[in-house]
Amino acid sequence: MGKAQVKKRTAKRHNPIRVPDAHLGGGRADGKANPDKEKQLLPVLEKLKAPEAADRTWACAAVGNLINEDAAMRRLFQSRNVVGALIERLSDDVDDVVVEASGTLRNLAIDGGHEICGEMFNKGIMPHLTALMGKISGTIDNVLAGTAKELPEDEIERRGHLLALTENVIMLVWSLAEASWKTLEAVNAAHGEGLLVKALQGRDQLSPGVALAAAQALFCLTHDNMPFSSALLAQPNALPVLVGIVKADHMPAERDAKGKGRAKKSMDLEDDETADGRALLTRVLIAGTLRNLVDPGSSADSKVGIATLTNEVILPLINGLLDLDLAQAAERVTQLVTEIPKDGPVLGKDVKVDHKSTAEIKLERVERLLSTVGVGLEILTSICAGLEDAVDEDMEEDGADDDDMDETMGDEDLIARGREPNANGTAAAAPSVNTAATLPHLLSTLSLPTRLLTLAQLNKLSLPPHGPNPSVHPPTTAALSVVHLRALEALNNLLISTSAAVMGGEQLAQLLPPAMWEGVFAIVQGTGEDAAALKAKGQEMRLELMEGALAGAWGLSKTIPAAAPQGATDMITKAIPVLRIEAAARAVDTLASLAARPSVTIEENAAVAQWLVAALTSQPNAEMMVALLNAVIDIYADEGREYDQPVFVANNMIGALTNIVARVRSESRKIDRRKTPLLRARAEEAYENLVAFIKYRRSL
């Protein structure tokens, strides 16, 4: 159960800069909006259709400021069709109105996530975006051609407004692509790949924000999205532009964006010396885009050389992100929050969507750095995924069930008809491992196990508080949670690849520090200390992180089981009831490895045996049944182990197993072979192994 490596995310992903509503607290406890803000709702909505362009511009910006990070106020505006009204303003005759409307819609998409993006799509935003993308693309062509200086002043001003739209429109496209398969198909059909490449190609003439938005959109749109990827590869200059960005040092752009003589290469958290971060994030996102886009051995690979690029450029780039002190970041954010002006932006005539205080700008820089680390970890997760995909022959349908078998046959009759021990072949071959970089380099030279586990450790801002009060800074909490999870995913893939290599005879276990056990269990304890929070709305990341840490424990149990601390199995059995099915089954496999480790005590082994038998007799679901049976057989397959007589024999476990043979057979036959062929095959194999195991133990 532990071999499920994370390679690419096929399900819809959270927008990496979106803060979940449940983190925000504004209106969460009682569902009521801020009364002071609510008084301004109707006047603002009325001015969205005012005859004066200045009033319409003001209203678009005012909506954005009123609903910023306030879920209740946003829903109140939604109930008055603010989304539809703003979409109408995208076709306004005045450029200022279009710019502010698109900026507010962009912020709505980021804050509201999938729900509000779906509403935008249903209310017809795509035709407006498609038209705007055409205008923007033509403007960028003129900018790249250097014709702007030859135009009259009013035309240059109009072009400036259109360029101001670019970041907003691209970010809307990105958010819609993240929302659902339906919206993703609409984005694919809009054929915006040419615009995105132009935005990156003209990054020096445009702005860091435009280039970053294009990079974010490309990273999203190339995730297992063949229609878009094929269209992008068909752009003649796409690959040269992308490779050029990845290979070029980002520091000159950071220095220029910062407006100072230098920018610190370490990207530390000091106030005035922290680089803007947009050029670095852009470079990391494009690195991920290339790894999404270029398959090893493909025609595109002949132009890029993705393996060489990964080892010589991408991996060193990501390596430089892995030593960020997240606890220090949390302290810095807590301090900056106290510096934010208590009074929000005044909704005067000069209000803008992106009006921010100095402290808020600094907070954005920290958030951007956390996002950069998260994206880097996502790329590293792919790099560490080294198991070769193999066709599972058990998934092939092997004919009809044994319909002639008497359904009333008892346990002993089924055992008698079952296969003999060792009757059907040899041990499974070790899986093939092929990581982008060598495992010794990842494990030892880069010290990834320790560094990834450090990034996964929780701090005071990692999770939203369980209760009516929000985090002191919800965006940082959301970003930290993602960093922790991505670190655990990368670590899990690295440990899976390492365990497979160890099975193949490679001497790599000594490269894993024994203290890693304490690190993964610290996360399990930290996420599970409040049992009620694990099931509360808005606390979903707690369970994600707990399951990620236990996945790491699986990898450690296959590589350095002897280093597991006493009581490890007890912690795992206590966690299993709250886990989802797949994670629970993997945790059972971890239990089996730990219960059979050389240093296990008879008492600990007996406690695991008692738990396994109790779980088997409680009629578990099919997947857990398979995991439990495999665990028992794995632990007690060797009758020579010191715990066998005092635990397996003394407790008559063979009798308990005999009494469930018929039920196991019945449950395996209930699994629909057409809907879940792999589970059916595994259940049938577990049944056959159970019968053979009982025969073998009896023969002793």
C-alpha positions as CSV (number, residue, x, y, z in Angstrom):
1,M,0.0,0.0,0.0
2,G,2.9,2.4,0.3
3,K,4.0,2.4,-3.3
4,A,1.6,5.1,-4.4
5,Q,4.0,7.8,-5.5
6,V,2.9,11.3,-6.1
7,K,4.0,12.3,-9.7
8,K,1.5,14.7,-11.1
9,R,-1.8,15.9,-9.7
10,T,-4.6,14.8,-11.9
11,A,-7.3,16.1,-9.6
12,K,-8.1,19.8,-9.4
13,R,-5.6,21.5,-7.3
14,H,-6.1,24.3,-4.8
15,N,-5.1,27.6,-6.3
16,P,-1.6,28.0,-4.7
17,I,-2.4,31.6,-3.6
18,R,-5.9,31.1,-2.5
19,V,-6.8,31.2,1.2
20,P,-9.6,28.7,2.1
21,D,-12.7,30.4,3.5
22,A,-12.5,28.4,6.7
23,H,-9.1,29.9,7.5
24,L,-10.4,33.5,7.4
25,G,-12.7,33.8,10.3
26,G,-14.5,36.8,9.0
27,G,-18.1,35.9,9.3
28,R,-17.3,32.2,9.8
29,A,-18.6,31.8,13.3
30,D,-22.1,33.3,12.9
31,G,-22.3,33.8,9.1
32,K,-22.8,37.6,9.5
33,A,-20.9,40.2,7.6
34,N,-19.3,43.2,9.1
35,P,-22.1,45.7,9.8
36,D,-20.0,48.7,8.9
37,K,-19.1,47.2,5.5
38,E,-22.7,46.0,4.9
39,K,-24.0,49.6,5.0
40,Q,-21.8,50.4,2.0
41,L,-23.0,47.5,-0.1
42,L,-26.0,49.1,-1.9
43,P,-24.4,52.4,-2.7
44,V,-21.4,50.6,-4.2
45,L,-23.6,48.2,-6.3
46,E,-25.6,51.1,-7.6
47,K,-22.5,52.9,-8.8
48,L,-21.4,49.9,-10.8
49,K,-23.9,51.0,-13.5
50,A,-23.5,54.7,-13.0
51,P,-23.4,57.0,-16.1
52,E,-20.2,58.5,-15.0
53,A,-17.1,56.4,-15.8
54,A,-15.3,57.7,-12.6
55,D,-18.2,56.3,-10.5
56,R,-18.0,52.9,-12.2
57,T,-14.3,52.8,-11.7
58,W,-14.6,53.7,-8.0
59,A,-17.3,51.1,-7.5
60,C,-15.3,48.3,-9.1
61,A,-12.4,49.0,-6.8
62,A,-14.6,49.5,-3.7
63,V,-16.1,46.0,-4.1
64,G,-12.6,44.5,-4.1
65,N,-11.6,46.3,-0.9
66,L,-14.9,45.5,0.9
67,I,-14.7,41.7,0.2
68,N,-11.0,41.3,0.6
69,E,-10.4,38.2,2.8
70,D,-14.0,38.4,4.2
71,A,-16.0,35.3,3.2
72,A,-19.3,36.5,4.7
73,M,-19.1,39.9,2.9
74,R,-18.2,38.3,-0.3
75,R,-21.2,36.0,-0.2
76,L,-23.4,38.9,0.6
77,F,-22.2,40.7,-2.5
78,Q,-22.6,37.4,-4.5
79,S,-26.2,37.2,-3.4
80,R,-26.7,40.6,-5.2
81,N,-25.1,39.3,-8.4
82,V,-21.9,41.3,-8.1
83,V,-20.1,38.7,-10.2
84,G,-22.5,39.3,-13.1
85,A,-22.3,43.1,-12.8
86,L,-18.5,43.0,-12.8
87,I,-18.4,40.7,-15.8
88,E,-20.5,43.3,-17.7
89,R,-17.9,46.0,-16.9
90,L,-15.3,43.9,-18.7
91,S,-16.9,45.2,-21.9
92,D,-17.0,48.8,-20.7
93,D,-16.1,51.6,-23.1
94,V,-13.7,53.1,-20.6
95,D,-10.3,51.4,-20.0
96,D,-10.0,52.4,-16.4
97,V,-13.3,50.6,-15.6
98,V,-12.2,47.5,-17.4
99,V,-8.9,47.5,-15.5
100,E,-10.5,47.8,-12.1
101,A,-13.3,45.3,-12.8
102,S,-10.8,42.7,-14.0
103,G,-8.7,43.3,-10.8
104,T,-11.7,42.8,-8.6
105,L,-12.8,39.7,-10.5
106,R,-9.2,38.4,-10.2
107,N,-9.3,38.9,-6.4
108,L,-12.7,37.3,-6.2
109,A,-11.4,34.2,-8.1
110,I,-8.4,34.0,-5.8
111,D,-10.4,34.4,-2.5
112,G,-13.5,32.5,-3.6
113,G,-11.8,29.6,-5.3
114,H,-13.6,26.9,-7.2
115,E,-17.1,28.0,-6.2
116,I,-16.8,31.5,-7.4
117,C,-14.9,30.6,-10.5
118,G,-17.7,28.2,-11.4
119,E,-20.2,31.1,-11.0
120,M,-18.0,33.3,-13.2
121,F,-18.0,30.6,-15.9
122,N,-21.8,30.1,-15.7
123,K,-22.3,33.9,-16.0
124,G,-20.3,34.0,-19.3
125,I,-16.9,35.4,-18.4
126,M,-15.0,33.3,-21.0
127,P,-16.1,35.3,-24.1
128,H,-15.0,38.5,-22.4
129,L,-11.7,37.0,-21.4
130,T,-11.1,35.6,-24.9
131,A,-11.8,39.1,-26.4
132,L,-9.5,40.8,-24.0
133,M,-6.7,38.2,-24.6
134,G,-6.9,39.0,-28.3
135,K,-6.5,42.7,-27.6
136,I,-3.7,42.2,-25.1
137,S,-1.8,39.8,-27.5
138,G,-1.9,42.4,-30.3
139,T,-0.6,45.1,-27.9
140,I,2.3,42.9,-26.7
141,D,3.2,42.2,-30.4
142,N,3.5,46.0,-30.9
143,V,5.6,46.4,-27.7
144,L,7.9,43.5,-28.7
145,A,8.2,45.1,-32.2
146,G,9.3,48.4,-30.5
147,T,6.6,50.5,-32.1
148,A,5.3,52.1,-29.0
149,K,7.5,55.2,-29.3
150,E,6.0,56.0,-32.7
151,L,2.4,56.3,-31.5
152,P,0.5,59.4,-30.4
153,E,0.2,60.1,-26.7
154,D,-3.5,59.0,-26.4
155,E,-2.7,55.7,-28.1
156,I,0.2,55.1,-25.8
157,E,-2.1,55.7,-22.8
158,R,-4.7,53.3,-24.2
159,R,-2.0,50.7,-24.7
160,G,-0.9,51.2,-21.1
161,H,-4.4,50.4,-19.9
162,L,-4.5,47.3,-22.0
163,L,-1.1,46.2,-20.6
164,A,-2.4,46.8,-17.1
165,L,-5.1,44.3,-17.9
166,T,-2.7,41.5,-18.8
167,E,-1.8,40.4,-15.3
168,N,-5.5,40.4,-14.2
169,V,-6.7,38.5,-17.2
170,I,-4.0,35.9,-17.1
171,M,-4.6,35.3,-13.4
172,L,-8.3,34.9,-14.1
173,V,-7.5,32.3,-16.8
174,W,-5.2,30.5,-14.3
175,S,-7.9,30.4,-11.5
176,L,-10.5,29.2,-13.9
177,A,-8.2,26.4,-15.2
178,E,-7.8,25.3,-11.6
179,A,-11.5,25.3,-10.8
180,S,-12.9,22.2,-12.6
181,W,-12.6,20.0,-15.7
182,K,-15.4,22.0,-17.4
183,T,-13.6,25.4,-16.9
184,L,-10.3,23.8,-17.8
185,E,-11.8,22.7,-21.2
186,A,-13.1,26.2,-21.8
187,V,-9.6,27.7,-21.1
188,N,-8.1,25.1,-23.5
189,A,-10.6,26.2,-26.1
190,A,-9.6,29.8,-25.7
191,H,-6.1,29.0,-27.1
192,G,-4.3,31.5,-24.8
193,E,-0.9,29.6,-25.1
194,G,0.4,32.2,-27.6
195,L,-0.4,35.1,-25.2
196,L,1.3,33.3,-22.3
197,V,4.5,32.7,-24.3
198,K,4.5,36.4,-25.5
199,A,4.1,37.6,-21.9
200,L,7.2,35.7,-20.9
201,Q,9.1,36.6,-24.0
202,G,8.4,40.3,-23.3
203,R,9.0,40.1,-19.5
204,D,11.7,42.8,-19.6
205,Q,9.4,45.3,-21.4
206,L,6.3,44.5,-19.5
207,S,6.4,43.8,-15.7
208,P,7.4,41.1,-13.2
209,G,3.7,40.7,-12.3
210,V,2.7,39.8,-15.9
211,A,5.6,37.3,-16.3
212,L,4.7,35.7,-12.9
213,A,1.0,35.4,-13.8
214,A,2.0,33.8,-17.2
215,A,4.3,31.3,-15.4
216,Q,1.6,30.4,-12.9
217,A,-0.9,29.8,-15.6
218,L,1.5,27.6,-17.6
219,F,2.5,25.5,-14.6
220,C,-1.2,24.8,-13.9
221,L,-2.2,24.3,-17.6
222,T,0.6,21.8,-18.3
223,H,-0.4,19.4,-15.5
224,D,-1.7,16.3,-17.3
225,N,-3.4,18.5,-19.8
226,M,-2.5,17.1,-23.2
227,P,-4.6,19.5,-25.4
228,F,-2.9,22.5,-23.9
229,S,0.6,21.0,-23.8
230,S,0.4,20.0,-27.4
231,A,-0.8,23.5,-28.4
232,L,2.0,25.0,-26.4
233,L,4.7,22.8,-28.0
234,A,3.3,23.8,-31.4
235,Q,4.3,27.4,-30.6
236,P,7.7,27.8,-32.4
237,N,9.4,29.8,-29.7
238,A,7.8,28.3,-26.6
239,L,10.6,25.9,-25.6
240,P,13.5,28.4,-26.3
241,V,11.7,31.0,-24.2
242,L,11.0,28.6,-21.3
243,V,14.5,27.1,-21.3
244,G,16.0,30.6,-21.5
245,I,14.1,31.7,-18.3
246,V,15.1,28.6,-16.4
247,K,18.8,28.9,-17.3
248,A,19.1,32.7,-16.7
249,D,20.0,34.0,-13.2
250,H,16.9,35.6,-11.7
251,M,18.9,38.0,-9.4
252,P,19.2,40.9,-11.9
253,A,15.5,40.9,-12.3
254,E,15.0,40.8,-8.5
255,R,17.5,43.7,-8.1
256,D,15.6,45.8,-10.7
257,A,12.2,45.0,-9.2
258,K,13.5,46.0,-5.8
259,G,14.9,49.3,-7.0
260,K,18.1,49.0,-5.1
261,G,21.7,48.2,-6.0
262,R,21.5,44.6,-4.9
263,A,19.1,41.9,-3.8
264,K,20.2,39.2,-1.3
265,K,20.7,35.9,-3.0
266,S,19.6,34.0,0.1
267,M,16.1,35.5,0.1
268,D,16.2,35.9,3.9
269,L,13.3,37.5,5.9
270,E,14.9,40.8,6.8
271,D,12.6,43.8,6.2
272,D,14.5,46.0,3.8
273,E,16.8,43.4,2.3
274,T,14.2,40.8,1.3
275,A,14.0,40.6,-2.5
276,D,10.7,41.0,-4.3
277,G,10.7,37.3,-5.1
278,R,8.6,37.5,-8.3
279,A,11.5,36.7,-10.7
280,L,12.6,33.7,-8.5
281,L,9.0,32.3,-8.3
282,T,8.7,32.8,-12.1
283,R,11.8,30.8,-12.7
284,V,10.8,28.0,-10.4
285,L,7.3,27.8,-12.0
286,I,8.8,27.6,-15.5
287,A,11.1,24.9,-14.3
288,G,8.0,22.9,-13.2
289,T,6.3,23.7,-16.5
290,L,9.2,22.2,-18.5
291,R,9.1,19.1,-16.4
292,N,5.4,18.8,-16.9
293,L,5.8,19.5,-20.6
294,V,8.8,17.5,-21.7
295,D,8.8,13.7,-21.3
296,P,12.2,11.9,-21.4
297,G,12.9,10.5,-24.8
298,S,10.2,12.6,-26.6
299,S,10.9,14.9,-29.6
300,A,10.7,17.9,-27.3
301,D,13.3,16.3,-25.1
302,S,15.8,16.2,-28.0
303,K,15.6,20.0,-28.0
304,V,15.6,20.5,-24.2
305,G,17.6,17.6,-22.7
306,I,15.3,17.5,-19.7
307,A,17.5,15.1,-17.6
308,T,20.6,17.3,-18.0
309,L,18.5,20.4,-17.3
310,T,17.1,18.9,-14.2
311,N,20.4,17.8,-12.7
312,E,22.4,20.9,-13.7
313,V,19.9,23.7,-13.3
314,I,16.5,22.8,-11.9
315,L,17.7,20.6,-8.9
316,P,20.3,23.2,-7.8
317,L,17.7,25.9,-8.1
318,I,15.3,24.0,-5.8
319,N,18.0,23.0,-3.5
320,G,18.6,26.6,-2.7
321,L,15.1,27.0,-1.4
322,L,15.1,24.1,1.1
323,D,16.8,25.8,4.1
324,L,14.2,28.5,4.7
325,D,13.5,28.7,8.5
326,L,9.7,28.4,8.6
327,A,9.5,29.1,12.4
328,Q,11.4,32.3,11.7
329,A,8.9,33.1,8.9
330,A,6.0,32.6,11.3
331,E,7.6,35.0,13.9
332,R,8.2,37.6,11.2
333,V,4.6,37.4,10.0
334,T,3.2,37.7,13.5
335,Q,5.3,40.8,14.0
336,L,4.2,42.4,10.6
337,V,0.5,41.7,11.4
338,T,0.8,44.1,14.3
339,E,2.1,46.8,12.0
340,I,-0.9,46.8,9.7
341,P,-3.0,49.9,10.1
342,K,-6.1,49.2,12.0
343,D,-8.3,51.3,9.7
344,G,-8.7,49.7,6.3
345,P,-8.4,51.7,3.0
346,V,-10.6,54.7,2.8
347,L,-13.1,54.3,0.0
348,G,-12.4,57.7,-1.5
349,K,-12.2,58.8,-5.1
350,D,-8.7,57.5,-5.5
351,V,-9.3,54.0,-4.1
352,K,-7.6,51.2,-6.0
353,V,-8.1,47.4,-5.8
354,D,-4.5,46.8,-4.7
355,H,-4.2,49.5,-2.1
356,K,-1.8,48.0,0.5
357,S,0.1,49.3,3.5
358,T,3.9,48.8,3.8
359,A,3.4,46.0,6.3
360,E,1.0,44.2,3.9
361,I,3.5,44.5,1.0
362,K,6.2,42.9,3.3
363,L,3.7,40.2,4.2
364,E,3.1,39.5,0.5
365,R,6.8,39.0,0.0
366,V,7.0,36.4,2.8
367,E,3.9,34.7,1.3
368,R,5.5,34.7,-2.1
369,L,8.6,33.1,-0.7
370,L,6.6,30.4,0.9
371,S,4.7,29.8,-2.4
372,T,8.1,29.5,-4.1
373,V,9.3,26.9,-1.7
374,G,5.9,25.0,-2.1
375,V,6.3,25.0,-5.9
376,G,9.9,23.9,-5.6
377,L,8.9,21.0,-3.4
378,E,6.2,20.0,-5.9
379,I,8.8,19.7,-8.6
380,L,11.1,17.9,-6.2
381,T,8.3,15.4,-5.6
382,S,8.3,14.5,-9.3
383,I,12.1,14.3,-9.3
384,C,12.1,11.8,-6.4
385,A,9.4,9.6,-8.0
386,G,11.6,6.8,-9.2
387,L,9.4,3.7,-9.4
388,E,8.9,2.6,-13.0
389,D,5.3,2.1,-13.9
390,A,4.5,-1.5,-14.5
391,V,1.4,-3.3,-15.9
392,D,-0.3,-5.3,-13.3
393,E,-1.4,-8.5,-14.8
394,D,-3.8,-9.1,-12.0
395,M,-5.9,-6.3,-13.4
396,E,-6.6,-8.4,-16.5
397,E,-9.9,-10.2,-16.3
398,D,-9.2,-13.9,-16.0
399,G,-12.6,-15.3,-16.8
400,A,-15.7,-15.9,-14.9
401,D,-15.9,-16.6,-11.1
402,D,-16.1,-20.1,-9.9
403,D,-19.9,-20.1,-10.2
404,D,-20.1,-23.8,-9.6
405,M,-18.5,-23.5,-6.2
406,D,-21.0,-24.2,-3.4
407,E,-21.7,-20.9,-1.6
408,T,-22.5,-22.9,1.5
409,M,-19.0,-24.4,1.8
410,G,-17.6,-24.0,5.3
411,D,-14.2,-22.8,6.4
412,E,-12.6,-26.3,6.5
413,D,-14.0,-27.3,3.0
414,L,-12.6,-24.1,1.5
415,I,-9.2,-24.7,3.1
416,A,-9.1,-28.2,1.7
417,R,-9.9,-26.9,-1.8
418,G,-7.4,-24.0,-1.6
419,R,-3.9,-24.1,-3.1
420,E,-1.0,-25.6,-1.4
421,P,1.7,-23.4,0.2
422,N,4.3,-22.1,-2.4
423,A,2.3,-23.7,-5.2
424,N,2.1,-20.8,-7.5
425,G,5.5,-19.4,-8.2
426,T,8.4,-17.3,-7.1
427,A,8.8,-14.2,-5.0
428,A,8.0,-10.9,-6.7
429,A,10.9,-9.1,-8.3
430,A,12.1,-5.9,-6.8
431,P,10.6,-2.9,-8.5
432,S,12.8,-0.9,-11.0
433,V,14.0,2.5,-9.7
434,N,14.9,5.4,-12.0
435,T,15.0,8.8,-10.4
436,A,16.1,11.9,-12.3
437,A,19.1,12.2,-9.9
438,T,20.9,9.4,-8.3
439,L,19.6,8.3,-4.9
440,P,22.9,8.7,-3.1
441,H,23.1,12.3,-4.4
442,L,19.6,13.0,-3.1
443,L,20.0,11.2,0.2
444,S,23.6,12.0,1.1
445,T,25.0,14.9,-0.9
446,L,21.8,17.0,-0.6
447,S,20.7,15.6,2.7
448,L,17.1,15.7,1.5
449,P,15.6,13.4,4.1
450,T,16.5,15.6,7.0
451,R,15.9,18.9,5.2
452,L,12.5,17.8,3.9
453,L,11.4,16.6,7.4
454,T,12.5,19.9,8.8
455,L,10.3,21.8,6.3
456,A,7.4,19.5,7.3
457,Q,7.6,20.3,11.0
458,L,4.6,22.3,12.4
459,N,4.9,25.8,14.0
460,K,2.4,28.1,15.6
461,L,1.0,29.4,12.3
462,S,0.9,26.1,10.4
463,L,-2.7,25.2,11.1
464,P,-5.8,27.4,11.6
465,P,-7.0,27.4,15.2
466,H,-9.8,25.1,16.0
467,G,-12.6,27.5,17.0
468,P,-14.3,30.7,15.9
469,N,-11.1,32.8,15.8
470,P,-8.9,32.7,12.6
471,S,-5.2,32.5,12.3
472,V,-3.4,35.8,13.0
473,H,-2.6,35.8,9.2
474,P,-4.7,33.3,7.2
475,P,-2.7,33.6,4.0
476,T,0.5,32.6,5.8
477,T,-1.2,29.7,7.5
478,A,-2.6,28.5,4.2
479,A,0.9,28.8,2.6
480,L,2.7,27.1,5.5
481,S,0.2,24.1,5.4
482,V,1.0,23.6,1.7
483,V,4.7,23.8,2.2
484,H,4.5,21.1,5.0
485,L,2.4,18.9,2.8
486,R,4.6,19.2,-0.3
487,A,7.6,18.5,1.9
488,L,6.0,15.3,3.1
489,E,5.0,14.2,-0.4
490,A,8.6,14.7,-1.7
491,L,9.9,12.8,1.3
492,N,7.4,10.0,0.8
493,N,8.5,9.6,-2.8
494,L,12.1,9.6,-1.9
495,L,11.6,7.0,0.8
496,I,9.5,4.8,-1.6
497,S,12.3,5.0,-4.2
498,T,14.9,4.2,-1.5
499,S,13.0,1.2,-0.2
500,A,12.6,-0.2,-3.7
501,A,16.4,0.2,-4.2
502,V,17.1,-1.5,-0.9
503,M,14.9,-4.4,-1.9
504,G,17.1,-4.6,-5.1
505,G,20.2,-4.9,-3.0
506,E,21.5,-1.4,-2.9
507,Q,23.1,-0.3,0.4
508,L,21.3,2.9,1.1
509,A,19.6,2.4,4.4
510,Q,22.6,3.8,6.3
511,L,22.0,7.2,4.5
512,L,18.8,7.7,6.4
513,P,19.2,9.3,9.9
514,P,17.4,7.2,12.6
515,A,16.1,10.5,14.1
516,M,13.7,10.7,11.2
517,W,11.3,8.5,13.1
518,E,11.0,11.1,15.8
519,G,10.4,13.8,13.2
520,V,7.4,12.0,11.5
521,F,5.8,11.0,14.8
522,A,6.1,14.7,16.0
523,I,3.9,15.6,13.0
524,V,1.5,12.8,13.8
525,Q,1.2,14.0,17.4
526,G,1.0,17.7,16.4
527,T,-1.9,17.1,14.0
528,G,-3.8,14.7,16.2
529,E,-3.5,16.3,19.6
530,D,-7.0,17.8,19.2
531,A,-9.1,14.8,18.1
532,A,-12.2,16.9,17.5
533,A,-10.3,19.2,15.1
534,L,-9.5,16.4,12.8
535,K,-13.1,16.2,11.7
536,A,-14.0,19.9,11.9
537,K,-14.7,21.9,8.8
538,G,-11.8,24.0,7.7
539,Q,-9.3,21.7,9.4
540,E,-8.9,19.3,6.5
541,M,-5.2,20.0,6.3
542,R,-4.6,18.4,9.7
543,L,-5.6,15.0,8.3
544,E,-3.7,15.5,5.1
545,L,-0.5,16.2,7.1
546,M,-1.1,13.3,9.5
547,E,-1.5,10.9,6.6
548,G,1.6,12.4,4.9
549,A,3.6,11.8,8.1
550,L,2.4,8.3,8.4
551,A,3.3,7.7,4.7
552,G,6.8,8.7,5.7
553,A,6.7,6.2,8.5
554,W,5.8,3.5,6.0
555,G,9.0,4.4,4.0
556,L,11.1,4.3,7.2
557,S,9.6,1.0,8.2
558,K,10.8,-0.5,4.9
559,T,14.3,0.9,5.2
560,I,15.3,1.5,8.8
561,P,12.7,-0.4,10.9
562,A,15.1,-1.2,13.7
563,A,15.5,2.5,14.5
564,A,11.7,2.9,15.3
565,P,11.2,3.9,18.9
566,Q,9.3,1.7,21.3
567,G,5.7,2.5,21.3
568,A,5.7,3.3,17.6
569,T,3.1,0.6,16.8
570,D,0.8,1.9,19.6
571,M,0.8,5.4,18.1
572,I,0.0,4.0,14.7
573,T,-2.9,1.9,15.9
574,K,-4.4,4.9,17.7
575,A,-4.2,7.0,14.5
576,I,-5.7,4.4,12.1
577,P,-9.4,4.9,13.1
578,V,-9.3,8.6,11.9
579,L,-7.5,7.9,8.6
580,R,-9.1,7.5,5.2
581,I,-9.1,4.0,3.7
582,E,-6.0,4.1,1.6
583,A,-3.9,5.7,4.3
584,A,-5.3,3.3,6.9
585,A,-4.4,0.3,4.8
586,R,-0.9,1.7,4.3
587,A,-0.6,2.2,8.1
588,V,-1.5,-1.4,8.6
589,D,1.4,-2.4,6.3
590,T,3.7,-0.2,8.4
591,L,2.5,-2.0,11.5
592,A,3.5,-5.3,9.9
593,S,7.0,-4.1,9.2
594,L,7.4,-2.8,12.8
595,A,5.9,-5.8,14.5
596,A,8.4,-8.0,12.7
597,R,11.5,-5.8,13.1
598,P,14.5,-7.3,14.8
599,S,14.3,-5.2,17.9
600,V,10.6,-5.7,18.5
601,T,9.7,-6.9,22.0
602,I,7.3,-9.8,22.5
603,E,4.9,-7.5,24.4
604,E,4.8,-5.0,21.4
605,N,4.3,-7.9,18.9
606,A,1.5,-9.3,21.0
607,A,-0.2,-6.0,21.2
608,V,-0.1,-5.6,17.4
609,A,-1.4,-9.2,17.0
610,Q,-4.3,-8.6,19.3
611,W,-5.2,-5.4,17.4
612,L,-5.0,-7.2,14.0
613,V,-7.2,-10.1,15.0
614,A,-9.7,-7.7,16.6
615,A,-9.8,-5.6,13.4
616,L,-10.2,-8.7,11.2
617,T,-13.1,-10.0,13.2
618,S,-14.9,-6.7,13.1
619,Q,-15.9,-7.1,9.4
620,P,-13.6,-4.4,7.9
621,N,-14.1,-3.0,4.4
622,A,-12.5,-4.9,1.6
623,E,-9.3,-2.8,1.3
624,M,-8.7,-3.0,5.0
625,M,-9.4,-6.7,5.0
626,V,-6.7,-7.3,2.5
627,A,-4.2,-5.1,4.4
628,L,-4.9,-6.9,7.7
629,L,-4.6,-10.4,6.2
630,N,-1.3,-9.5,4.5
631,A,0.0,-8.0,7.7
632,V,-0.7,-11.2,9.7
633,I,0.8,-13.4,7.1
634,D,3.9,-11.2,6.8
635,I,4.5,-11.0,10.5
636,Y,4.1,-14.8,11.2
637,A,5.4,-16.3,8.0
638,D,8.6,-17.3,9.8
639,E,7.9,-19.7,12.6
640,G,11.4,-19.4,13.8
641,R,11.0,-15.8,15.1
642,E,11.3,-15.4,18.8
643,Y,7.8,-14.0,19.1
644,D,6.1,-16.8,17.2
645,Q,5.5,-19.3,20.0
646,P,4.6,-16.9,22.8
647,V,2.3,-14.9,20.5
648,F,1.0,-16.7,17.4
649,V,0.9,-20.2,18.9
650,A,0.0,-19.4,22.5
651,N,-2.9,-17.3,21.4
652,N,-4.2,-19.8,18.8
653,M,-4.2,-17.2,16.1
654,I,-4.5,-20.0,13.5
655,G,-7.9,-20.8,15.0
656,A,-9.0,-17.2,14.6
657,L,-7.8,-17.1,11.0
658,T,-9.6,-20.4,10.2
659,N,-12.9,-19.0,11.4
660,I,-12.9,-16.2,8.9
661,V,-11.9,-18.1,5.7
662,A,-15.5,-18.4,4.4
663,R,-16.2,-14.7,5.1
664,V,-13.0,-13.6,3.4
665,R,-13.9,-15.6,0.4
666,S,-17.4,-14.2,0.4
667,E,-16.2,-10.6,0.7
668,S,-13.7,-11.0,-2.1
669,R,-16.4,-12.3,-4.4
670,K,-18.6,-9.3,-3.7
671,I,-16.0,-6.9,-5.2
672,D,-17.1,-5.9,-8.7
673,R,-14.3,-6.9,-11.0
674,R,-15.3,-4.4,-13.7
675,K,-15.4,-1.4,-11.3
676,T,-12.3,-2.2,-9.1
677,P,-10.3,-4.9,-10.9
678,L,-7.1,-4.3,-8.9
679,L,-8.9,-4.5,-5.6
680,R,-10.7,-7.7,-6.7
681,A,-7.4,-9.3,-7.7
682,R,-5.7,-8.3,-4.5
683,A,-8.6,-9.6,-2.4
684,E,-8.6,-13.0,-4.2
685,E,-4.8,-13.2,-3.8
686,A,-5.2,-12.4,-0.1
687,Y,-7.8,-15.2,0.2
688,E,-5.6,-17.7,-1.5
689,N,-2.6,-16.7,0.6
690,L,-4.7,-17.1,3.8
691,V,-5.7,-20.6,2.9
692,A,-2.1,-21.5,2.0
693,F,-0.8,-19.9,5.2
694,I,-3.3,-21.9,7.3
695,K,-2.2,-25.2,5.6
696,Y,1.4,-24.3,6.1
697,R,1.1,-23.5,9.8
698,R,-0.9,-26.6,10.4
699,S,1.8,-28.7,8.7
700,L,4.3,-27.6,11.2
